Amino acid sequence: MNFECLNIENIVGFDWDDGNIYKNEKKHGLKWQLIEEVFFNEPLLLLEDFKHSNNECRCFALGQTDEGITLFVVFTKRENQIRVISASQMNKKERIIYEQVKKDS
């Protein structure tokens, strides 16, 4: 178990490049600014993605934007920055999990 990517307290920013900054907007209609909001709002549920964590720590984030849009974000940490791999609106199963976390917090 590698919990390094679950610790985002020392994050100072986001690592976007030309290849991924607009990918989620084209695919899911989510602007990069909207995706970043998830990491600043509560509750934020972070889970490690063991299935895809062979070469680097990869995690899921379940969270919401400032407007309350619930998002599922796959990311990794590169030094002290979050690098978003993909993002989409939560599916039904993810929303149920997230709503339970909100209820319990």
Backbone as CSV, one residue per row, in Angstrom:
resi,resn,N_x,N_y,N_z,CA_x,CA_y,CA_z,C_x,C_y,C_z
1,MET,0.836,-1.195,0.000,0.000,0.000,0.000,0.871,1.244,0.000
2,ASN,0.587,2.147,-0.891,1.348,3.389,-0.990,0.381,4.551,-0.805
3,PHE,0.431,5.174,0.353,-0.505,6.260,0.641,0.054,7.629,0.289
4,GLU,1.173,7.674,-0.403,1.795,8.959,-0.709,0.883,9.864,-1.536
5,CYS,0.166,9.317,-2.495,-0.682,10.185,-3.311,-1.955,10.583,-2.574
6,LEU,-2.266,9.905,-1.481,-3.445,10.282,-0.703,-3.165,11.500,0.173
7,ASN,-1.891,11.781,0.430,-1.527,12.936,1.240,-1.351,14.147,0.324
8,ILE,-2.351,15.035,0.335,-2.283,16.199,-0.557,-2.087,17.499,0.225
9,GLU,-1.707,17.374,1.488,-1.525,18.561,2.322,-0.381,19.452,1.843
10,ASN,0.633,18.876,1.218,1.790,19.662,0.778,1.696,20.101,-0.679
11,ILE,0.526,19.979,-1.286,0.335,20.338,-2.695,0.398,21.861,-2.857
12,VAL,1.115,22.296,-3.886,1.236,23.733,-4.150,0.606,24.136,-5.479
13,GLY,0.094,23.159,-6.222,-0.515,23.509,-7.498,-0.852,22.279,-8.309
14,PHE,-1.136,22.527,-9.581,-1.532,21.466,-10.500,-0.572,21.422,-11.669
15,ASP,-0.352,20.225,-12.184,0.553,20.005,-13.306,-0.289,19.692,-14.541
16,TRP,-0.588,20.717,-15.330,-1.336,20.549,-16.577,-0.372,20.760,-17.736
17,ASP,-0.498,19.949,-18.751,0.292,20.196,-19.945,-0.644,20.277,-21.143
18,ASP,-0.099,20.618,-22.288,-0.915,20.781,-23.493,-1.688,19.515,-23.847
19,GLY,-1.161,18.367,-23.475,-1.809,17.113,-23.814,-3.014,16.786,-22.960
20,ASN,-3.070,17.301,-21.727,-4.185,16.899,-20.878,-5.064,18.037,-20.362
21,ILE,-4.676,19.278,-20.583,-5.454,20.376,-19.999,-6.854,20.496,-20.613
22,TYR,-6.994,20.179,-21.890,-8.308,20.299,-22.544,-8.965,18.956,-22.826
23,LYS,-8.280,17.855,-22.506,-8.794,16.514,-22.779,-10.149,16.272,-22.105
24,ASN,-10.289,16.655,-20.836,-11.532,16.407,-20.105,-12.661,17.330,-20.549
25,GLU,-12.290,18.498,-21.050,-13.312,19.400,-21.588,-13.885,18.825,-22.886
26,LYS,-13.015,18.314,-23.733,-13.472,17.731,-25.001,-14.287,16.458,-24.764
27,LYS,-13.824,15.630,-23.841,-14.438,14.330,-23.620,-15.675,14.387,-22.719
28,HIS,-15.631,15.232,-21.661,-16.700,15.237,-20.657,-17.298,16.620,-20.386
29,GLY,-16.843,17.635,-21.116,-17.372,18.976,-20.917,-16.931,19.634,-19.618
30,LEU,-15.790,19.202,-19.066,-15.305,19.729,-17.790,-14.042,20.556,-17.990
31,LYS,-14.134,21.837,-17.719,-12.962,22.713,-17.818,-11.995,22.405,-16.676
32,TRP,-10.713,22.628,-16.916,-9.690,22.319,-15.917,-9.898,23.094,-14.626
33,GLN,-10.411,24.319,-14.710,-10.643,25.107,-13.500,-11.687,24.436,-12.607
34,LEU,-12.711,23.863,-13.223,-13.775,23.168,-12.506,-13.220,21.927,-11.801
35,ILE,-12.368,21.205,-12.477,-11.767,19.995,-11.912,-10.922,20.352,-10.690
36,GLU,-10.167,21.420,-10.764,-9.326,21.825,-9.634,-10.150,22.150,-8.394
37,GLU,-11.358,22.692,-8.568,-12.207,23.062,-7.428,-12.476,21.886,-6.503
38,VAL,-12.553,20.682,-7.050,-12.850,19.492,-6.256,-11.886,19.359,-5.077
39,PHE,-10.619,19.683,-5.297,-9.593,19.487,-4.275,-9.641,20.539,-3.166
40,PHE,-10.497,21.548,-3.300,-10.601,22.602,-2.297,-11.926,22.575,-1.547
41,ASN,-12.795,21.632,-1.877,-14.113,21.551,-1.266,-14.250,20.287,-0.434
42,GLU,-15.093,20.373,0.582,-15.367,19.242,1.460,-16.759,18.720,1.197
43,PRO,-16.982,17.430,1.422,-15.938,16.441,1.698,-15.203,16.043,0.426
44,LEU,-13.980,15.618,0.617,-13.153,15.112,-0.471,-12.738,13.704,-0.085
45,LEU,-13.144,12.739,-0.868,-12.826,11.341,-0.603,-11.708,10.919,-1.548
46,LEU,-10.587,10.459,-0.978,-9.433,10.026,-1.764,-9.225,8.531,-1.567
47,LEU,-9.072,7.821,-2.666,-8.845,6.374,-2.637,-7.724,6.032,-3.594
48,GLU,-6.862,5.107,-3.192,-5.779,4.702,-4.083,-6.295,3.727,-5.135
49,ASP,-5.812,3.890,-6.354,-6.164,3.036,-7.484,-5.087,1.968,-7.622
50,PHE,-5.266,0.850,-6.922,-4.257,-0.216,-6.940,-4.153,-0.895,-8.297
51,LYS,-5.245,-0.952,-9.020,-5.273,-1.641,-10.303,-4.345,-0.986,-11.330
52,HIS,-4.195,0.335,-11.247,-3.389,1.065,-12.227,-2.165,1.728,-11.604
53,SER,-1.716,1.237,-10.455,-0.633,1.899,-9.728,0.719,1.224,-9.886
54,ASN,0.990,0.627,-11.020,2.246,-0.097,-11.186,3.473,0.810,-11.163
55,ASN,3.466,1.890,-11.937,4.657,2.726,-12.068,4.658,3.957,-11.185
56,GLU,3.487,4.422,-10.804,3.400,5.587,-9.939,2.119,5.499,-9.132
57,CYS,2.075,6.215,-8.056,0.885,6.235,-7.230,-0.253,6.887,-8.015
58,ARG,-1.378,6.216,-8.073,-2.539,6.756,-8.781,-3.733,6.696,-7.843
59,CYS,-4.515,7.754,-7.826,-5.636,7.835,-6.903,-6.904,8.304,-7.586
60,PHE,-8.028,8.053,-6.898,-9.330,8.586,-7.279,-9.700,9.662,-6.273
61,ALA,-10.358,10.681,-6.728,-10.949,11.675,-5.839,-12.434,11.755,-6.158
62,LEU,-13.246,11.683,-5.130,-14.670,11.942,-5.257,-14.912,13.242,-4.524
63,GLY,-15.431,14.229,-5.237,-15.642,15.527,-4.623,-16.615,16.359,-5.416
64,GLN,-16.738,17.616,-5.003,-17.694,18.486,-5.675,-17.081,19.847,-5.973
65,THR,-17.619,20.452,-7.011,-17.178,21.786,-7.408,-17.839,22.818,-6.495
66,ASP,-17.486,24.071,-6.688,-18.096,25.155,-5.917,-19.604,25.201,-6.115
67,GLU,-20.068,24.778,-7.283,-21.500,24.778,-7.610,-22.191,23.476,-7.218
68,GLY,-21.454,22.538,-6.609,-22.044,21.289,-6.160,-22.103,20.183,-7.192
69,ILE,-21.403,20.350,-8.316,-21.328,19.279,-9.325,-20.378,18.218,-8.787
70,THR,-20.844,16.974,-8.719,-20.020,15.901,-8.168,-19.161,15.288,-9.270
71,LEU,-17.855,15.214,-8.994,-16.903,14.726,-9.984,-16.084,13.560,-9.460
72,PHE,-15.708,12.699,-10.381,-14.783,11.592,-10.156,-13.500,11.973,-10.885
73,VAL,-12.393,12.086,-10.146,-11.129,12.533,-10.736,-10.056,11.475,-10.485
74,VAL,-9.381,11.069,-11.544,-8.223,10.179,-11.423,-6.996,11.075,-11.515
75,PHE,-6.066,10.901,-10.557,-4.895,11.774,-10.537,-3.694,11.045,-9.965
76,THR,-2.551,11.645,-10.158,-1.330,11.212,-9.517,-0.671,12.454,-8.934
77,LYS,0.336,12.233,-8.138,1.079,13.349,-7.553,2.478,13.327,-8.137
78,ARG,2.908,14.463,-8.637,4.279,14.605,-9.131,4.938,15.660,-8.261
79,GLU,5.817,15.186,-7.402,6.447,16.040,-6.398,5.353,16.701,-5.577
80,ASN,5.185,17.996,-5.660,4.171,18.665,-4.837,3.043,19.249,-5.689
81,GLN,2.746,18.576,-6.794,1.655,19.017,-7.662,0.736,17.847,-7.995
82,ILE,-0.533,18.167,-8.189,-1.499,17.175,-8.629,-1.519,17.171,-10.146
83,ARG,-1.420,15.984,-10.715,-1.512,15.824,-12.171,-2.778,15.024,-12.456
84,VAL,-3.765,15.692,-13.018,-5.030,15.051,-13.325,-4.867,14.181,-14.564
85,ILE,-5.317,12.941,-14.461,-5.266,12.006,-15.577,-6.589,12.041,-16.334
86,SER,-7.694,12.004,-15.586,-9.012,12.112,-16.208,-10.033,12.568,-15.167
87,ALA,-11.140,13.079,-15.652,-12.217,13.521,-14.771,-13.543,13.384,-15.496
88,SER,-14.574,13.065,-14.733,-15.923,12.959,-15.282,-16.915,13.176,-14.153
89,GLN,-18.166,13.387,-14.516,-19.180,13.461,-13.482,-19.343,12.077,-12.876
90,MET,-19.644,12.041,-11.578,-19.794,10.757,-10.896,-20.929,9.949,-11.506
91,ASN,-20.711,8.634,-11.559,-21.795,7.749,-11.960,-22.658,7.448,-10.722
92,LYS,-23.697,6.681,-10.893,-24.644,6.421,-9.802,-23.960,5.775,-8.585
93,LYS,-23.137,4.772,-8.819,-22.445,4.081,-7.725,-21.518,5.030,-6.963
94,GLU,-20.766,5.853,-7.694,-19.853,6.813,-7.062,-20.629,7.849,-6.252
95,ARG,-21.773,8.303,-6.789,-22.604,9.280,-6.067,-23.142,8.708,-4.765
96,ILE,-23.546,7.443,-4.793,-24.047,6.798,-3.571,-22.958,6.768,-2.509
97,ILE,-21.754,6.385,-2.889,-20.624,6.372,-1.951,-20.354,7.763,-1.421
98,TYR,-20.316,8.737,-2.315,-20.009,10.120,-1.924,-21.082,10.676,-0.992
99,GLU,-22.333,10.439,-1.313,-23.425,10.940,-0.465,-23.373,10.322,0.922
100,GLN,-22.950,9.060,1.017,-22.816,8.430,2.321,-21.693,9.098,3.124
101,VAL,-20.595,9.411,2.450,-19.484,10.105,3.116,-19.944,11.477,3.602
102,LYS,-20.702,12.198,2.765,-21.209,13.507,3.163,-22.114,13.389,4.397
103,LYS,-22.955,12.373,4.394,-23.887,12.160,5.494,-23.136,11.850,6.802
104,ASP,-22.063,11.077,6.675,-21.294,10.657,7.852,-20.328,11.721,8.369
105,SER,-20.065,12.741,7.565,-19.077,13.748,8.001,-19.717,14.935,8.689
